Amino acid sequence: MGNKHFVPLAVIAMVTMLTLLIVRPTLIKVITGQQENQKNKKILAQLIDKAEKLSSIDEVEMQKRVKSIEEVLPSEKPVMELINVLEQLSAEKEVIFSGIELKPGTIEEKAVNNPSKQKSLDISFNIEGKLANVSSFINDLEKTPPLMKIETMDLKFIGGREEKNLQTSLTVKVFYQSAPETIGAVDQPLAMLTDEERETLKKISSYRIFPKIQATAVVGKEDLFSLP
């Protein structure tokens, strides 16, 4: 009698063991595979959406935007560009430009968490001319790339009553920002411009761009170690 009950129990035990050893791992793989497939389907949908948005972007228009942003908010300290702009703006407004002093500050280490953080350098300079000309220069200064903000301004009238000129000392903060090193992972959503960013871009596009001055003569040797 005992042996008759023993045989079914042994079979049940064997089936249970086989289930644990074979069926269970297979079932886990199936469930894991289904979850992975769902995840891959979601990523695929994101990639398709991203690809459609990228294909709808006007390449020429995008290049214009990038150029405008680089002009207004350059990726490196715009020292030479800044001097060029100030000289051309002062000549256009018929004011005397002099006494420029650059205050680049200490060399900044690359930020680990935010390498593209906005940076700035301070400059100071003098302009001199008639009141209307100086006012016109000041009004256009913050609308001319690179992005600038007047920090301090000291005014003083000089000269006789008939030829009274206005001498102005300005301290200006100049902004620049390192370009991002990465545009994000492939499976991340494509960041689109907000309404505020579009308005800023529209404002930037209206900035006055002065032509860059190109060197017309050789100013040095190409190979510093070559014989004269």
C-alpha positions in Angstrom: 0.0 0.0 0.0 2.8 2.3 0.9 4.6 1.6 -2.4 1.5 2.6 -4.4 1.5 6.0 -2.9 5.3 6.4 -3.2 5.3 6.1 -6.9 3.0 9.1 -7.7 4.8 11.2 -5.2 8.1 10.4 -6.8 6.6 11.3 -10.2 5.3 14.6 -8.8 8.7 15.4 -7.3 10.4 14.6 -10.5 8.0 16.8 -12.6 8.4 19.6 -10.1 12.2 19.4 -10.3 12.1 19.3 -14.1 9.9 22.4 -14.0 12.3 24.3 -11.8 15.3 23.2 -13.8 14.0 23.6 -17.4 10.6 25.2 -17.7 11.1 28.0 -15.2 14.3 29.4 -16.8 12.7 29.1 -20.2 9.6 31.0 -19.0 11.8 33.7 -17.5 13.6 34.1 -20.8 10.3 34.4 -22.6 9.0 37.1 -20.2 12.3 38.9 -20.3 12.3 38.8 -24.1 8.8 40.2 -24.3 9.8 43.0 -22.0 12.9 43.7 -24.1 10.8 43.7 -27.3 8.4 46.3 -25.7 11.4 48.4 -24.8 12.8 48.2 -28.3 9.5 49.1 -29.8 9.3 52.2 -27.7 12.9 53.2 -28.7 12.1 52.5 -32.3 9.1 54.8 -32.2 11.2 57.5 -30.6 13.9 57.1 -33.3 11.2 57.3 -36.1 9.8 60.4 -34.6 13.3 62.0 -34.2 14.2 61.0 -37.8 11.0 62.6 -39.1 11.6 65.8 -37.3 15.3 65.9 -38.5 14.2 65.3 -42.1 11.7 68.2 -41.9 14.5 70.7 -40.8 15.6 73.2 -43.5 19.4 72.7 -43.7 20.0 76.2 -45.2 17.9 77.8 -42.5 19.6 75.8 -39.8 23.0 76.9 -41.0 21.9 80.6 -40.9 20.7 80.1 -37.3 23.9 78.5 -36.2 25.9 81.3 -37.9 23.8 84.0 -36.2 24.2 82.4 -32.8 27.9 82.0 -33.3 28.2 85.7 -34.3 26.2 86.9 -31.2 27.4 84.3 -28.7 30.8 83.0 -29.9 32.2 79.7 -28.6 35.6 81.3 -27.8 36.7 84.7 -26.3 36.0 87.1 -29.2 38.9 89.5 -28.5 39.9 90.3 -32.1 36.3 90.4 -33.3 35.4 92.7 -30.4 38.2 95.2 -31.3 37.2 95.1 -34.9 33.5 95.8 -34.1 34.3 98.7 -31.7 36.6 100.3 -34.3 34.1 100.1 -37.1 31.1 101.2 -34.9 33.0 104.2 -33.6 34.1 105.1 -37.2 30.5 104.9 -38.4 29.1 107.0 -35.5 32.0 109.5 -35.9 33.3 109.2 -32.3 36.9 108.8 -31.2 37.6 105.3 -29.8 40.6 104.9 -27.4 42.0 103.4 -24.2 40.7 99.9 -24.6 41.6 97.6 -21.7 40.8 93.9 -21.7 40.1 92.1 -18.4 39.8 88.4 -19.4 40.2 87.3 -15.8 41.8 84.0 -14.8 42.0 81.0 -17.1 38.9 78.9 -16.4 38.9 75.2 -16.0 36.4 73.2 -18.0 33.3 72.7 -15.9 32.6 69.0 -15.4 28.8 69.2 -15.0 28.1 72.0 -17.5 31.0 72.6 -20.0 28.9 74.9 -22.1 28.1 77.3 -19.2 28.0 80.9 -20.3 31.2 82.9 -19.6 32.2 86.5 -19.9 35.1 89.0 -20.0 35.1 92.6 -19.1 36.5 95.4 -21.2 36.8 99.2 -20.6 37.4 101.9 -23.2 36.8 105.6 -23.9 34.8 107.3 -26.7 34.6 111.0 -27.4 32.4 113.0 -29.7 29.3 115.1 -30.0 26.4 114.2 -27.7 24.2 112.9 -30.5 27.0 110.7 -31.9 28.0 109.3 -28.5 24.3 108.5 -27.8 24.0 106.8 -31.1 27.1 104.7 -30.4 25.8 103.7 -26.9 22.4 102.8 -28.3 23.8 100.5 -31.0 26.5 98.9 -28.8 24.2 96.4 -27.1 22.6 95.5 -30.5 25.9 94.6 -32.1 27.6 91.2 -31.9 29.2 89.8 -29.9 26.7 90.0 -27.1 27.5 92.9 -24.8 26.1 94.6 -21.7 27.1 98.0 -20.4 28.1 97.7 -16.8 29.2 101.3 -15.9 29.3 104.6 -17.8 31.0 107.8 -16.8 30.2 111.0 -18.7 32.1 114.3 -18.9 31.8 117.3 -21.1 35.1 118.7 -22.4 36.1 121.6 -24.7 34.9 125.1 -25.1 31.3 126.3 -25.3 31.2 126.1 -29.1 33.0 122.8 -29.5 31.7 121.0 -26.5 32.3 117.2 -26.7 31.2 114.4 -24.5 33.9 112.1 -23.2 32.5 108.7 -22.0 34.3 105.9 -20.2 32.5 102.6 -20.5 32.9 99.2 -18.8 31.3 96.5 -20.8 30.7 92.8 -20.2 31.2 90.6 -23.2 29.6 87.1 -23.3 30.6 83.9 -24.9 29.8 80.2 -24.5 31.6 77.0 -25.3 29.8 74.8 -27.9 28.4 71.6 -26.5 30.6 68.5 -27.1 27.6 66.2 -27.6 24.1 66.5 -29.0 22.8 63.7 -26.7 22.2 60.0 -27.1 20.5 58.7 -30.3 17.5 57.4 -28.4 16.9 60.7 -26.6 14.0 62.9 -27.8 14.9 65.8 -30.1 14.8 69.1 -28.2 12.7 71.6 -30.1 12.9 75.4 -29.7 10.5 76.9 -27.2 8.5 80.1 -28.0 10.9 82.1 -25.8 13.9 80.7 -27.7 12.3 81.5 -31.0 11.7 85.1 -29.9 15.4 85.3 -28.8 16.5 83.9 -32.1 14.4 86.5 -33.9 15.9 89.3 -31.9 19.4 88.0 -32.5 18.8 87.8 -36.3 18.2 91.6 -36.3 21.6 92.4 -34.8 24.0 94.5 -36.9 26.9 92.4 -38.3 30.0 94.2 -39.2 32.2 92.7 -41.9 35.4 91.0 -40.6 38.7 92.6 -41.6 40.9 90.2 -43.5 44.7 90.6 -43.5 45.9 91.7 -47.0 49.6 91.2 -46.4 51.8 88.5 -45.0 52.3 89.2 -41.3 54.7 86.3 -40.4 56.4 83.2 -41.7 54.4 80.0 -42.3 57.3 77.9 -40.9 58.9 79.5 -37.8 61.9 77.2 -38.1 62.7 77.8 -41.7 65.7 79.8 -42.7 65.2 83.4 -43.8 
